[in-house]
């Protein structure tokens, strides 16, 4: 740790040669990087990996090629305005663009009310920008309608953690702790592809034969468990929860639960025990496709690794494959129940955690991008927290709006009129019993045309708006529908902080100036707030915004009030909660729940859950399961990585992976174009034949427009609002080129 601190501190903004210490612009691992400005080179910076506890100096190919995005061929460098509906975008000055936005938003709110304007953010925004955007929505616009694409990432895990532990902090322990465990169960997270540098933390558990991986496909992560290094449970898609219920059943049946821990640190155990009584392994085999004895072996391996049985420790990690389901919150609760039955959470060397995906998926929801939350992970409906945050903002708490709605509901409501009989301005049908949907939308750092489920319907929603503003670094698919496009800074061009998957607050540092007229969103929001007549202050320096964020978070669940830029720049490794203190600086909370859980009684409140399968299950007209995910070369909607030549060459287009036997039945050969159809739409993509996917399953990556998310299901979890991205029923057939011609 001392070496890490020295390196971090020595590479500040004024290091010799201009080198700066920062972190990768992609996933929540936030690999440490050193950026050195170049002169006379095609790219403005050179990048090197930097020693840090999470990545240990390594990076994936996305991190190594990250400077390419700074000079993408369609990098936005000037504001763009569309003068008339259907017309082309043209360059404009900042004054012209911001004046137009303020005028249109003012008119729309005057005609239709404050709620007629909505805001949608991105999980890659810095803490400062996420905070400022949430404040802008509630104070300058006065709208409850703000949510973000982190709803598609961590919402089910967050909901389950909050209702059992009283707090959601992703990993409640340093990632390096995984190295000492005897067993690690990973469900629905292909970490070898999505976060390759994380794999080095699994070396110890692999040596001890304790890596357990659950996925319908053979993947790079499942191969880590081969040759005696662990187990791969190749499940029927959507049956993750059934696996978890069965593992708990086996532990109970064989007397392997940690009864003293359960008695001392939990409530609700008896109801949970009863709820899994019917999940004997033979029944589960028929549902999940995993042999009964393999399920028993998995449960025994976890039990042997647990502290109560004398093991070195065990971890249960969940990802989107488990969570992106209409029953995702309950599925995560099943994972938490299993971890509690083994006595893992709140013990050094063991635990449960979801693996956060987006770069700042943690910080975004902690400081105001989520529909129901204020800074500090505070509920907007909590009067005491409203009073506190309003005091920091200098506004009357009664003027703050109430909770908004989750992302899928928000996107579906855009442009809709009120209930039938109420005049509306769009051609979309009114939703019975609902008010009119927003007429204007501001999108910051999200590409919903590609990333949202049932994407064609989302596109129709955007088209039904009266006014759409997109702030981004490249001309994304979503920006192509905008009335105004604003060029903003990114990554190496800005100061700020990010919160990684461990709850560790990290400094992002500026290395180079942005090209053209690109501006920080902090400046953009301040200018818009002024034009809208908002009296509240909107600082434009990231350090000033962070100081305000820290004050607003004080006393909240995610308390950052003891964190400062000076402490971070000095190299301190600070995890939240880190409250301000009168004496010595608070050291931050590296590991949570060691003494008590965050519920008022200090106990973990176990929740009994009932298994539910996919909402869109296979049937005669759609006999195959579609599962979706990422590929190594690309990230999220591909808005960044598809613009990097090396990454685009590695994976140039969407495809569907089909099992060899299924392809033979369909008369499909390698490279053939096939039509994949769900109840929501159809796409035509080339086929890749493989034995790595189940015969009843096809796989598609979601990084391209007009591909996987045209098909995915927008049915949502009733607790978290998470859509069921991960599995739906599809039919596949050879593309009829003659008919298409």
NUROTOR-187659 format. One record per residue (C-alpha): x, y, z. Coordinates in steps of 0.2 Angstrom, whole numbers, plus 2048, in hexadecimal, padded with zeros to 3 digits. Last residue first. Example, Ala and Ser with C-alpha at 12.3 -4.5 7.8 and 13.67 -1.06 7.14 Angstrom:
% NUROTOR-187659
8447FB824 83E7EA827 
***
This chain:
% NUROTOR-187659
7537D76FA 74D7D270C 7447C3705 7537BD6FB 75E7C070A 7537B5716 75E7B5725 75F7A472D 7557A273C 7557A574E 7477A775B 7487B076B 7447AE77D 74B7BB78A 75A7BB796 7667C879D 75E7D979A 7507D67A6 74E7E97AB 7537EF7BC 7467FA7C4 74C7F57D5 73D7EE7DF 7317E97D1 73F7E27C6 73B7E87B5 7357E17A4 73F7EA797 7447DA78E 7527D9782 7507D876F 7557E9768 7617E8776 76B7DB76D 76E7E375D 7687F4755 7767FE75C 7867F4761 78E7F0772 7817E3778 78A7D3775 77F7C4770 77D7B3777 7727A4771 76B79777D 76378677C 77277D775 77C785784 78A79177E 79D78C77D 79B77F770 79C78D763 794794752 7957A674F 7867AD745 7857BD73C 7787CA741 7667CF73C 75C7D674A 74A7D474E 73E7DD75B 7357DD76B 72D7CC76B 73E7C5768 7467C1757 7587BC751 75A7BC73E 7697B3738 7777B872D 7837AA72A 7957AC731 79779A737 78878F730 77678F734 76A78172F 76078473E 762772745 775774741 77678474A 76E77D75A 77A76F75A 78977B757 783787765 77F79875F 7897A9763 7807B875B 78A7C6754 78C7D9755 79A7E174B 7AD7E574A 7B47DB759 7C77DC759 7C77E974B 7BC7F4755 7C87F2764 7D77F7759 7CE805750 7C780D760 7B781575C 7AD806760 7B5807772 7AD818777 79B817772 79C804773 78B80377D 7937FB78C 7A67F8789 7AE7EF77B 7BE7E4777 7BB7D6784 7A97D277F 79A7D7789 7897CF78E 7797C8788 76F7B878A 7627B377D 7587A3782 752798773 74179176F 7387A076A 72779B761 72578B76B 72A79377B 73A79A784 7377A5793 7347B8793 7327BC7A5 7417B17A9 73F7A67B9 7397AA7CA 73F7A27DA 7387A87EA 7417B37F7 7447B380A 74C7C380F 75A7C481C 75B7D3826 76E7D582A 76F7DB83C 7757EC844 7647F084B 763800841 7687F7831 77A7FB82C 7827EB830 78D7E9840 79F7E7845 7A87E2835 7997E982A 7A47F281E 7B77F0819 7C27FE813 7B880B81C 7C081C81B 7CF822826 7C683082F 7D183F830 7D7842842 7CC84C84D 7BB85584A 7B684883D 7AF84882B 7A7838826 7B082B81B 7A381E816 7AB81C809 7BB815804 7CB820805 7DC81A7FF 7E7829803 7F382E7F6 7F68417FA 7EB8457EC 7DD83C7F4 7DF845804 7E18567FC 7D28527F1 7C7850801 7BE842809 7B784481A 7A6849814 7A483A808 796831812 78D824807 77F820814 77C832817 78283D826 78D84881B 789845808 784857805 79585D80D 79F851802 7968567F3 7998687F6 7AC8647F8 7AB85A7E8 7A38687DF 7B18747E4 7BE8677DF 7B68657CE 7B68787CA 7A687D7C2 79C8817D2 7898827D0 78188E7DC 76F88F7DF 76589E7D7 75E8957C8 7588A17BB 7588947AD 76789C7A5 77189B7B5 76D8887B6 7728867A4 78388E7A7 7868847B7 7818747AE 78D8777A0 79B87C7AB 79A86C7B5 7978627A5 7A98677A0 7AB86F78F 7AF86A77E 7B3879773 7C1871768 7CB863770 7CB860783 7DB86678C 7E7858792 7EC84F7A2 7DD8527AD 7DC8477BD 7CF83A7C3 7D28377D5 7CB8277DD 7BE8247EB 7BE8117F0 7AD80A7F2 7B47F97EC 7AC7FA7DA 7B480B7D7 7AF81C7DC 7B482A7D0 7BB83B7D3 7BE84B7C9 7C98547BE 7C78557AB 7CF85279A 7D684079D 7C48397A0 7B8843796 7B3855791 7A385A78A 79C85E778 789862779 77D85C76D 76C86576B 75C85E762 76284D765 75E83D75B 77083A755 77683D767 76E82C76C 77882375F 78882B766 79183A75E 79F83A76A 7A484377A 792844781 784850786 77484C77E 76585877E 754852778 74485D775 73285A771 734848774 72C83A76A 73C836761 744831772 736826776 73781D765 74981A768 745812779 738807770 746801764 7527FE773 7477F177C 7547F2789 75F80178B 771802785 771806773 764814771 768818783 77981F780 77E827791 78A835795 77D842799 76C842792 760850794 74E84C790 73F85778B 72C85378A 72C84979A 71D83D79B 70B84279E 70383C7AE 6FF8297B0 6EF8207B4 6EE8187A3 6FE81A798 6FB82678A 6FE820778 70D82776F 709834762 71084276C 709852772 6FC84D77F 6EB852783 6E3848791 6D583C78C 6DF82C78E 6EC82E79D 6F983B79A 70383D78A 713834787 72383D781 72F83378C 725826797 72F817791 74081F795 73A8237A7 7338127AA 74380A7A4 74E8167AE 7458157BF 7388237C4 73A8337CD 73A8367E0 7348467E7 7388587E1 7428647EB 7398757EE 73486F800 74686E804 748881802 7598847F9 76B8887FE 7728787F6 77A873806 76A877810 76086D803 76B85E806 76885E819 756862818 75385480B 75D848816 75284C825 74284A81B 747839813 73D838802 74D83C7F8 75582D800 767830804 7768277FB 781836801 7798417F3 7678407F0 75E8307EB 74D82A7E3 75082C7D1 7638277D1 76F8347CB 77283D7DC 7818397E5 7828267E9 77A8217D9 7888287CE 7968247DA 7938117D9 7908107C7 7A081A7C4 7A98107B8 79B8057B4 79A7F27B9 7997F07CC 79D7DF7D2 7907DA7DF 7977D57F0 7967C87FD 7A37C480A 7B37BC810 7C57C0815 7C07CC823 7AF7C8829 7A07D4827 7977C981A 79C7B681A 7937AC827 78F79E81B 77C7A181E 7807B381B 7887B080A 7797A5804 76D7B280A 7767BF800 7767B57F0 7637B27F3 7617C57F6 76A7C87E5 75D7BD7DC 74F7C67E5 7557D67DF 7577CF7CD 7467C87CC 7427D27BB 7547CD7B7 7647D77B5 76B7D17C5 7717C07C2 77A7C27B2 77E7D47B8 78A7CF7C5 78B7C67D5 79A7C27E0 79A7B57EF 7AA7B47F9 7B17A7804 7BE7A6811 7CE79D817 7C478E81D 7C278882E 7AF78382D 7A8793834 7B579D82A 7AD797819 7B878E80D 7B077D811 79F784810 7A278B7FE 7A977A7F8 79B771800 78E77C7F7 7977797E7 7987677E9 7857657EC 78176F7DD 78D7647D3 7847557DA 77375B7D4 77975E7C2 7777707BC 7697727AF 76177F7B9 74F77A7BB 7517677BA 7617677C4 7587727D1 74C7647D5 75A7587D7 7637647E2 7567677EF 74D7787EE 73D7747F7 74377A808 74A78A801 73D796809 73D78D81A 74F79281D 74C7A4817 73D7A5823 74879F832 7567AA82D 74C7BA82E 7597C483A 76C7C4839 77C7C7842 77C7BC852 7707AE84E 7767AC83C 7897AD841 7867A084E 77D795841 78A795834 78278A828 78A779823 77D76D82B 77B76281B 769766818 76C77981C 77B77A810 772771803 76277C803 76E78B802 7767847F3 7647817EC 75E7937EF 76E7997E6 76C78E7D7 7597927D5 75E7A57D5 76A7A37C7 75C79B7BC 75B7A87AF 76579F7A1 76678C7A4 77678A7AE 7887867AA 78F7847BC 7A17857BA 7AC77E7C8 7BD7827CF 7D07817CB 7D076E7C7 7D57707B5 7C777D7B1 7C278C7BC 7CB7997B3 7C27937A3 7B17987AB 7B87AA7AB 7BD7AA798 7AC7A3794 7A2793793 790799793 78179879E 78B7A07AC 78F79B7BE 7A179B7C3 7A97937D3 7BB7967D6 7C178B7E5 7CF7807DE 7DC7867EA 7E778D7DC 7D77957D5 7D479E7E6 7E57A57E6 7E57AB7D4 7D47B47D6 7DB7C57D9 7E57C47C8 7D47C27BF 7CF7D47C4 7DB7DB7B6 7CF7D37A9 7C07DD7AE 7B17DA7A2 7B97CB799 7C17C17A8 7B37C87B3 7A57BF7AA 7997C47B8 7897BA7B9 78D7B17CA 79E7B07D0 7A17A47E0 7B27A77E8 7BA7997F2 7C97977FD 7CC7A97FF 7DC7B2801 7DD7BB7F0 7CB7C27F1 7D17CF7FE 7DA7D87F0 7C97DF7EB 7C87E97FA 7B87E6805 7A67EB804 7A57E97F2 7967F27EB 7927FE7F9 7807FC7FC 77A7FF80E 76C7F981A 7737E7819 7637DD814 7587EA80B 7667F5805 7707E67FE 7617E07F4 75D7F17ED 76F7F57E9 7727E47E0 7627E77D6 7677F87D1 7797F57CC 77A7F57B9 76A7FA7B0 7668077BD 77880D7BA 7718147AA 76A8237B3 75B82B7BB 75383C7BC 7418417BB 73D84A7CC 73E85B7C3 74286B7CB 74C8707BC 75A87B7C5 7588727D6 7538607D3 75B85D7C2 76A8687C5 76E8607D5 76E84F7CD 7788557BF 78585D7CB 78684D7D6 7898427C6 79684F7C0 79F84F7D0 79F83D7D2 7A683B7C1 79A8357B3 79D8237AD 78C81D7B4 7838287A8 7758357AB 7638377A5 7598477A9 74784B7A6 73D85A7A2 72985B7A2 7298587B5 72B86B7B8 71B86E7B0 71386D79E 71387E796 71F8877A1 72A8787A2 72B876790 72E88978D 73C88979A 74487A793 743881781 74B892786 75888A791 75E87E784 75E88B776 768897781 774889784 776885772 77889776C 78489C77A 78F88C777 790891765 788886757 78D87874B 77F871741 774862744 76985D734 75785F733 749852738 74285E745 748870742 758879746 76286B74D 770871757 78286B75A 78E872767 7A1870762 7AE863764 7A5853764 7B1845760 7AC83C750 7BD83674B 7C183275D 7D083B764 7CE839776 7C7828773 7D882276D 7DF82677E 7D6817785 7E080A77B 7E980278A 7DA803795 7CF7FA788 7DC7ED785 7DB7E8798 7E67F17A5 7F37EB7B1 7FD7F57BE 7F77EB7CD 7E57ED7C7 7DB7F07D7 7E97F47E4 7F28007D8 8028007CE 80080B7BE 7FC8057AD 80381179F 7FB81D794 802829787 7F8839785 7F2845777 7F1838769 7F883B758 80984175F 81185275D 811854770 80D84777C 80484878D 80883A799 7FA8307A1 7FD8247AF 7F08187B2 7E780F7C1 7D98037BC 7C88097C0 7C17F87C4 7B08007C1 7B27FF7AE 7B880C7A1 7C181C7A2 7D18157AA 7D881E7BA 7E382D7BD 7F58317C1 7FC83F7B7 80C8417AD 8118537A9 8238507A7 8268517BA 8168507C4 80A85F7C5 7F98577C5 7FE84A7D1 80983B7CD 81483A7DC 8058387E8 7FF8297DF 8108207DE 8138237F0 80281D7F5 80480D7EB 81580A7F2 80E80C804 800800800 
***
